[in-house]
Amino acid sequence: MEKVIACCGLDCATCDARIATLANDDELRVQTAEKWKVQFSPDITSGMINCTGCREPGAKFSHCGECEIRNCVKTKGFETCADCEKLEGCVLLKNIHQYVPEALANLKSLN
């Protein structure tokens, strides 16, 4: 499967929200919302699970509009964090790359 790299390096191609959106899979939306309620916020509903990917045209998950990383990339005119000289020392990326080290590897593979 081809990767769809988000601004932060996560692979949107493996994200259940993107998979549910592209397949119009309401059951996967429900499952994803239930999982994300525990992981992220109890306010997430299945109706919110619509996203084509951080950098792709189309629907975005509600968090995308307020994502500090995505907003930083857009403000600087970059495609992803891979374009930034502060990539490995960035405090915004630290939490993601600490728990998902392949996100950093994905960004490094873009250069």
VMD Tcl script that builds the backbone (N, CA, C; Angstrom):
set m [mol new atoms 333]
animate dup $m
set s [atomselect $m all]
$s set {name element resname resid chain x y z} {
  {N N MET 1 A 0.837 -1.175 0.000}
  {CA C MET 1 A 0.000 0.000 0.000}
  {C C MET 1 A 0.887 1.245 0.000}
  {N N GLU 2 A 0.541 2.194 -0.812}
  {CA C GLU 2 A 1.282 3.447 -0.880}
  {C C GLU 2 A 1.004 4.281 0.358}
  {N N LYS 3 A 2.036 4.938 0.866}
  {CA C LYS 3 A 1.875 5.786 2.040}
  {C C LYS 3 A 1.291 7.140 1.639}
  {N N VAL 4 A 0.541 7.723 2.550}
  {CA C VAL 4 A -0.001 9.070 2.399}
  {C C VAL 4 A 0.466 9.811 3.648}
  {N N ILE 5 A 1.587 10.517 3.529}
  {CA C ILE 5 A 2.254 11.087 4.692}
  {C C ILE 5 A 1.634 12.429 5.086}
  {N N ALA 6 A 1.223 12.501 6.350}
  {CA C ALA 6 A 0.672 13.727 6.919}
  {C C ALA 6 A 1.805 14.710 7.207}
  {N N CYS 7 A 1.449 15.921 7.550}
  {CA C CYS 7 A 2.441 16.947 7.882}
  {C C CYS 7 A 3.419 16.469 8.940}
  {N N CYS 8 A 2.923 15.737 9.938}
  {CA C CYS 8 A 3.732 15.277 11.073}
  {C C CYS 8 A 4.487 13.980 10.790}
  {N N GLY 9 A 4.155 13.320 9.698}
  {CA C GLY 9 A 4.822 12.070 9.362}
  {C C GLY 9 A 3.963 10.831 9.536}
  {N N LEU 10 A 2.811 10.969 10.211}
  {CA C LEU 10 A 1.920 9.817 10.316}
  {C C LEU 10 A 1.468 9.397 8.917}
  {N N ASP 11 A 1.183 8.130 8.752}
  {CA C ASP 11 A 0.738 7.613 7.459}
  {C C ASP 11 A -0.789 7.584 7.422}
  {N N CYS 12 A -1.376 8.556 6.748}
  {CA C CYS 12 A -2.838 8.649 6.667}
  {C C CYS 12 A -3.456 7.428 5.976}
  {N N ALA 13 A -2.688 6.740 5.144}
  {CA C ALA 13 A -3.221 5.573 4.434}
  {C C ALA 13 A -3.622 4.465 5.401}
  {N N THR 14 A -3.038 4.468 6.596}
  {CA C THR 14 A -3.356 3.433 7.578}
  {C C THR 14 A -4.365 3.910 8.623}
  {N N CYS 15 A -4.832 5.140 8.509}
  {CA C CYS 15 A -5.752 5.721 9.487}
  {C C CYS 15 A -7.179 5.228 9.243}
  {N N ASP 16 A -7.802 4.750 10.315}
  {CA C ASP 16 A -9.169 4.236 10.195}
  {C C ASP 16 A -10.160 5.300 9.739}
  {N N ALA 17 A -9.935 6.549 10.111}
  {CA C ALA 17 A -10.850 7.615 9.665}
  {C C ALA 17 A -10.785 7.775 8.149}
  {N N ARG 18 A -9.591 7.749 7.596}
  {CA C ARG 18 A -9.440 7.879 6.140}
  {C C ARG 18 A -9.997 6.650 5.427}
  {N N ILE 19 A -9.708 5.478 5.972}
  {CA C ILE 19 A -10.203 4.240 5.370}
  {C C ILE 19 A -11.726 4.230 5.380}
  {N N ALA 20 A -12.335 4.614 6.510}
  {CA C ALA 20 A -13.800 4.661 6.610}
  {C C ALA 20 A -14.393 5.674 5.644}
  {N N THR 21 A -13.734 6.807 5.488}
  {CA C THR 21 A -14.225 7.854 4.590}
  {C C THR 21 A -14.185 7.389 3.138}
  {N N LEU 22 A -13.052 6.863 2.721}
  {CA C LEU 22 A -12.908 6.444 1.321}
  {C C LEU 22 A -13.835 5.285 0.972}
  {N N ALA 23 A -14.082 4.393 1.950}
  {CA C ALA 23 A -14.945 3.227 1.715}
  {C C ALA 23 A -16.403 3.509 2.078}
  {N N ASN 24 A -16.656 4.708 2.620}
  {CA C ASN 24 A -17.991 5.064 3.114}
  {C C ASN 24 A -18.516 3.961 4.037}
  {N N ASP 25 A -17.667 3.576 4.999}
  {CA C ASP 25 A -17.928 2.457 5.904}
  {C C ASP 25 A -18.406 2.984 7.258}
  {N N ASP 26 A -19.719 3.009 7.452}
  {CA C ASP 26 A -20.286 3.540 8.685}
  {C C ASP 26 A -19.942 2.696 9.902}
  {N N GLU 27 A -19.814 1.396 9.744}
  {CA C GLU 27 A -19.451 0.538 10.870}
  {C C GLU 27 A -18.033 0.864 11.351}
  {N N LEU 28 A -17.120 1.078 10.417}
  {CA C LEU 28 A -15.757 1.454 10.797}
  {C C LEU 28 A -15.751 2.833 11.448}
  {N N ARG 29 A -16.616 3.735 11.001}
  {CA C ARG 29 A -16.727 5.046 11.649}
  {C C ARG 29 A -17.130 4.880 13.122}
  {N N VAL 30 A -18.110 4.023 13.379}
  {CA C VAL 30 A -18.568 3.779 14.746}
  {C C VAL 30 A -17.432 3.188 15.577}
  {N N GLN 31 A -16.744 2.180 15.053}
  {CA C GLN 31 A -15.641 1.536 15.769}
  {C C GLN 31 A -14.522 2.539 16.057}
  {N N THR 32 A -14.204 3.366 15.075}
  {CA C THR 32 A -13.139 4.359 15.230}
  {C C THR 32 A -13.521 5.397 16.277}
  {N N ALA 33 A -14.754 5.857 16.225}
  {CA C ALA 33 A -15.214 6.839 17.215}
  {C C ALA 33 A -15.127 6.268 18.625}
  {N N GLU 34 A -15.529 5.025 18.806}
  {CA C GLU 34 A -15.471 4.403 20.129}
  {C C GLU 34 A -14.023 4.306 20.627}
  {N N LYS 35 A -13.125 3.933 19.751}
  {CA C LYS 35 A -11.711 3.819 20.114}
  {C C LYS 35 A -11.129 5.199 20.430}
  {N N TRP 36 A -11.433 6.187 19.599}
  {CA C TRP 36 A -10.882 7.529 19.781}
  {C C TRP 36 A -11.486 8.249 20.982}
  {N N LYS 37 A -12.708 7.870 21.374}
  {CA C LYS 37 A -13.302 8.452 22.584}
  {C C LYS 37 A -12.429 8.148 23.795}
  {N N VAL 38 A -11.906 6.941 23.830}
  {CA C VAL 38 A -11.047 6.519 24.941}
  {C C VAL 38 A -9.660 7.142 24.813}
  {N N GLN 39 A -9.114 7.156 23.604}
  {CA C GLN 39 A -7.749 7.636 23.389}
  {C C GLN 39 A -7.634 9.155 23.437}
  {N N PHE 40 A -8.631 9.862 22.880}
  {CA C PHE 40 A -8.467 11.301 22.662}
  {C C PHE 40 A -9.504 12.178 23.363}
  {N N SER 41 A -10.788 11.899 23.137}
  {CA C SER 41 A -11.821 12.765 23.696}
  {C C SER 41 A -13.162 12.040 23.736}
  {N N PRO 42 A -13.874 12.135 24.847}
  {CA C PRO 42 A -15.185 11.478 24.930}
  {C C PRO 42 A -16.244 12.142 24.051}
  {N N ASP 43 A -15.915 13.275 23.466}
  {CA C ASP 43 A -16.864 14.016 22.626}
  {C C ASP 43 A -16.886 13.561 21.166}
  {N N ILE 44 A -16.015 12.652 20.788}
  {CA C ILE 44 A -15.944 12.206 19.393}
  {C C ILE 44 A -17.144 11.318 19.070}
  {N N THR 45 A -17.758 11.605 17.924}
  {CA C THR 45 A -18.896 10.809 17.453}
  {C C THR 45 A -18.560 10.182 16.110}
  {N N SER 46 A -19.329 9.192 15.731}
  {CA C SER 46 A -19.091 8.538 14.434}
  {C C SER 46 A -19.300 9.520 13.281}
  {N N GLY 47 A -20.174 10.501 13.458}
  {CA C GLY 47 A -20.394 11.504 12.415}
  {C C GLY 47 A -19.194 12.398 12.167}
  {N N MET 48 A -18.282 12.427 13.116}
  {CA C MET 48 A -17.066 13.240 12.976}
  {C C MET 48 A -15.965 12.497 12.223}
  {N N ILE 49 A -16.144 11.204 12.015}
  {CA C ILE 49 A -15.100 10.379 11.400}
  {C C ILE 49 A -15.207 10.474 9.882}
  {N N ASN 50 A -14.673 11.567 9.375}
  {CA C ASN 50 A -14.608 11.842 7.937}
  {C C ASN 50 A -13.309 12.576 7.661}
  {N N CYS 51 A -12.420 11.954 6.921}
  {CA C CYS 51 A -11.140 12.586 6.609}
  {C C CYS 51 A -10.509 11.874 5.419}
  {N N THR 52 A -9.993 12.654 4.495}
  {CA C THR 52 A -9.295 12.083 3.350}
  {C C THR 52 A -7.779 12.123 3.532}
  {N N GLY 53 A -7.344 12.756 4.610}
  {CA C GLY 53 A -5.914 12.869 4.890}
  {C C GLY 53 A -5.523 14.315 5.086}
  {N N CYS 54 A -4.572 14.533 5.928}
  {CA C CYS 54 A -4.120 15.865 6.333}
  {C C CYS 54 A -3.765 16.760 5.150}
  {N N ARG 55 A -3.107 16.192 4.165}
  {CA C ARG 55 A -2.628 16.993 3.030}
  {C C ARG 55 A -3.388 16.719 1.740}
  {N N GLU 56 A -4.408 15.905 1.819}
  {CA C GLU 56 A -5.180 15.530 0.633}
  {C C GLU 56 A -6.413 16.419 0.506}
  {N N PRO 57 A -6.888 16.644 -0.719}
  {CA C PRO 57 A -8.137 17.392 -0.878}
  {C C PRO 57 A -9.306 16.616 -0.279}
  {N N GLY 58 A -10.305 17.318 0.169}
  {CA C GLY 58 A -11.497 16.658 0.681}
  {C C GLY 58 A -11.697 16.868 2.165}
  {N N ALA 59 A -12.534 16.037 2.740}
  {CA C ALA 59 A -12.932 16.154 4.150}
  {C C ALA 59 A -11.739 16.049 5.085}
  {N N LYS 60 A -11.840 16.752 6.202}
  {CA C LYS 60 A -10.817 16.699 7.245}
  {C C LYS 60 A -11.482 16.404 8.578}
  {N N PHE 61 A -10.823 15.619 9.407}
  {CA C PHE 61 A -11.274 15.399 10.771}
  {C C PHE 61 A -11.228 16.743 11.489}
  {N N SER 62 A -12.134 16.982 12.394}
  {CA C SER 62 A -12.251 18.292 13.039}
  {C C SER 62 A -10.945 18.777 13.658}
  {N N HIS 63 A -10.120 17.884 14.153}
  {CA C HIS 63 A -8.856 18.287 14.767}
  {C C HIS 63 A -7.895 18.933 13.759}
  {N N CYS 64 A -8.000 18.608 12.505}
  {CA C CYS 64 A -7.065 19.133 11.500}
  {C C CYS 64 A -7.041 20.660 11.475}
  {N N GLY 65 A -8.187 21.282 11.663}
  {CA C GLY 65 A -8.250 22.737 11.632}
  {C C GLY 65 A -7.511 23.401 12.775}
  {N N GLU 66 A -7.380 22.693 13.881}
  {CA C GLU 66 A -6.701 23.259 15.042}
  {C C GLU 66 A -5.352 22.605 15.326}
  {N N CYS 67 A -4.934 21.691 14.484}
  {CA C CYS 67 A -3.670 20.979 14.691}
  {C C CYS 67 A -2.497 21.957 14.595}
  {N N GLU 68 A -1.753 22.075 15.697}
  {CA C GLU 68 A -0.621 23.003 15.730}
  {C C GLU 68 A 0.442 22.644 14.707}
  {N N ILE 69 A 0.657 21.366 14.509}
  {CA C ILE 69 A 1.680 20.924 13.561}
  {C C ILE 69 A 1.265 21.290 12.136}
  {N N ARG 70 A 0.054 20.934 11.767}
  {CA C ARG 70 A -0.442 21.239 10.415}
  {C C ARG 70 A -0.454 22.748 10.176}
  {N N ASN 71 A -0.892 23.512 11.172}
  {CA C ASN 71 A -0.926 24.971 11.032}
  {C C ASN 71 A 0.473 25.554 10.904}
  {N N CYS 72 A 1.437 25.007 11.630}
  {CA C CYS 72 A 2.827 25.457 11.516}
  {C C CYS 72 A 3.367 25.206 10.110}
  {N N VAL 73 A 3.131 24.005 9.602}
  {CA C VAL 73 A 3.588 23.649 8.252}
  {C C VAL 73 A 2.983 24.596 7.215}
  {N N LYS 74 A 1.680 24.836 7.314}
  {CA C LYS 74 A 0.996 25.708 6.360}
  {C C LYS 74 A 1.503 27.144 6.465}
  {N N THR 75 A 1.707 27.637 7.692}
  {CA C THR 75 A 2.188 29.002 7.904}
  {C C THR 75 A 3.567 29.202 7.290}
  {N N LYS 76 A 4.408 28.191 7.399}
  {CA C LYS 76 A 5.764 28.290 6.861}
  {C C LYS 76 A 5.834 27.998 5.362}
  {N N GLY 77 A 4.722 27.570 4.780}
  {CA C GLY 77 A 4.701 27.274 3.355}
  {C C GLY 77 A 5.353 25.953 2.996}
  {N N PHE 78 A 5.467 25.058 3.963}
  {CA C PHE 78 A 6.083 23.753 3.738}
  {C C PHE 78 A 5.034 22.744 3.292}
  {N N GLU 79 A 5.499 21.629 2.763}
  {CA C GLU 79 A 4.624 20.504 2.450}
  {C C GLU 79 A 4.411 19.642 3.695}
  {N N THR 80 A 5.510 19.362 4.398}
  {CA C THR 80 A 5.486 18.570 5.626}
  {C C THR 80 A 6.571 19.115 6.552}
  {N N CYS 81 A 6.653 18.546 7.717}
  {CA C CYS 81 A 7.714 18.913 8.659}
  {C C CYS 81 A 9.092 18.510 8.141}
  {N N ALA 82 A 9.142 17.638 7.161}
  {CA C ALA 82 A 10.429 17.237 6.577}
  {C C ALA 82 A 11.144 18.419 5.947}
  {N N ASP 83 A 10.404 19.451 5.571}
  {CA C ASP 83 A 10.988 20.629 4.944}
  {C C ASP 83 A 11.617 21.588 5.954}
  {N N CYS 84 A 11.431 21.322 7.243}
  {CA C CYS 84 A 11.882 22.238 8.289}
  {C C CYS 84 A 13.227 21.795 8.861}
  {N N GLU 85 A 14.108 22.751 9.070}
  {CA C GLU 85 A 15.430 22.436 9.631}
  {C C GLU 85 A 15.354 22.006 11.094}
  {N N LYS 86 A 14.246 22.279 11.769}
  {CA C LYS 86 A 14.075 21.918 13.177}
  {C C LYS 86 A 13.380 20.568 13.351}
  {N N LEU 87 A 13.308 19.780 12.319}
  {CA C LEU 87 A 12.558 18.522 12.324}
  {C C LEU 87 A 12.811 17.674 13.567}
  {N N GLU 88 A 14.049 17.366 13.850}
  {CA C GLU 88 A 14.330 16.425 14.939}
  {C C GLU 88 A 14.295 17.062 16.322}
  {N N GLY 89 A 14.325 18.365 16.417}
  {CA C GLY 89 A 14.296 19.016 17.719}
  {C C GLY 89 A 12.982 19.724 18.018}
  {N N CYS 90 A 11.992 19.541 17.177}
  {CA C CYS 90 A 10.730 20.263 17.306}
  {C C CYS 90 A 9.907 19.753 18.496}
  {N N VAL 91 A 9.504 20.683 19.359}
  {CA C VAL 91 A 8.702 20.299 20.517}
  {C C VAL 91 A 7.287 19.892 20.113}
  {N N LEU 92 A 6.776 20.433 19.004}
  {CA C LEU 92 A 5.440 20.055 18.546}
  {C C LEU 92 A 5.398 18.591 18.104}
  {N N LEU 93 A 6.477 18.127 17.506}
  {CA C LEU 93 A 6.536 16.758 16.990}
  {C C LEU 93 A 6.945 15.725 18.039}
  {N N LYS 94 A 7.523 16.190 19.127}
  {CA C LYS 94 A 8.100 15.284 20.121}
  {C C LYS 94 A 7.133 14.195 20.573}
  {N N ASN 95 A 5.912 14.559 20.942}
  {CA C ASN 95 A 4.965 13.562 21.450}
  {C C ASN 95 A 4.582 12.529 20.404}
  {N N ILE 96 A 4.389 12.956 19.183}
  {CA C ILE 96 A 4.029 12.001 18.127}
  {C C ILE 96 A 5.191 11.048 17.861}
  {N N HIS 97 A 6.365 11.591 17.663}
  {CA C HIS 97 A 7.507 10.765 17.298}
  {C C HIS 97 A 7.982 9.893 18.455}
  {N N GLN 98 A 7.690 10.308 19.672}
  {CA C GLN 98 A 8.022 9.498 20.850}
  {C C GLN 98 A 7.210 8.205 20.859}
  {N N TYR 99 A 5.951 8.298 20.467}
  {CA C TYR 99 A 5.058 7.136 20.488}
  {C C TYR 99 A 4.933 6.435 19.137}
  {N N VAL 100 A 5.215 7.173 18.067}
  {CA C VAL 100 A 5.131 6.593 16.720}
  {C C VAL 100 A 6.426 6.958 15.972}
  {N N PRO 101 A 7.526 6.265 16.297}
  {CA C PRO 101 A 8.814 6.615 15.682}
  {C C PRO 101 A 8.837 6.475 14.164}
  {N N GLU 102 A 7.956 5.633 13.622}
  {CA C GLU 102 A 7.934 5.505 12.160}
  {C C GLU 102 A 7.471 6.795 11.484}
  {N N ALA 103 A 6.790 7.676 12.222}
  {CA C ALA 103 A 6.381 8.958 11.654}
  {C C ALA 103 A 7.622 9.800 11.324}
  {N N LEU 104 A 8.606 9.782 12.198}
  {CA C LEU 104 A 9.859 10.494 11.916}
  {C C LEU 104 A 10.576 9.848 10.733}
  {N N ALA 105 A 10.594 8.535 10.695}
  {CA C ALA 105 A 11.223 7.826 9.568}
  {C C ALA 105 A 10.515 8.165 8.257}
  {N N ASN 106 A 9.180 8.270 8.298}
  {CA C ASN 106 A 8.424 8.649 7.091}
  {C C ASN 106 A 8.852 10.024 6.599}
  {N N LEU 107 A 8.998 10.979 7.516}
  {CA C LEU 107 A 9.410 12.331 7.125}
  {C C LEU 107 A 10.820 12.324 6.549}
  {N N LYS 108 A 11.723 11.589 7.183}
  {CA C LYS 108 A 13.096 11.528 6.686}
  {C C LYS 108 A 13.165 10.888 5.302}
  {N N SER 109 A 12.252 9.986 5.015}
  {CA C SER 109 A 12.249 9.328 3.701}
  {C C SER 109 A 11.808 10.271 2.581}
  {N N LEU 110 A 11.200 11.382 2.937}
  {CA C LEU 110 A 10.738 12.342 1.921}
  {C C LEU 110 A 11.855 13.200 1.377}
  {N N ASN 111 A 12.965 13.294 2.105}
  {CA C ASN 111 A 14.097 14.143 1.660}
  {C C ASN 111 A 15.069 13.390 0.803}
}
mol reanalyze $m
mol bondsrecalc $m
mol representation Tube
mol addrep $m
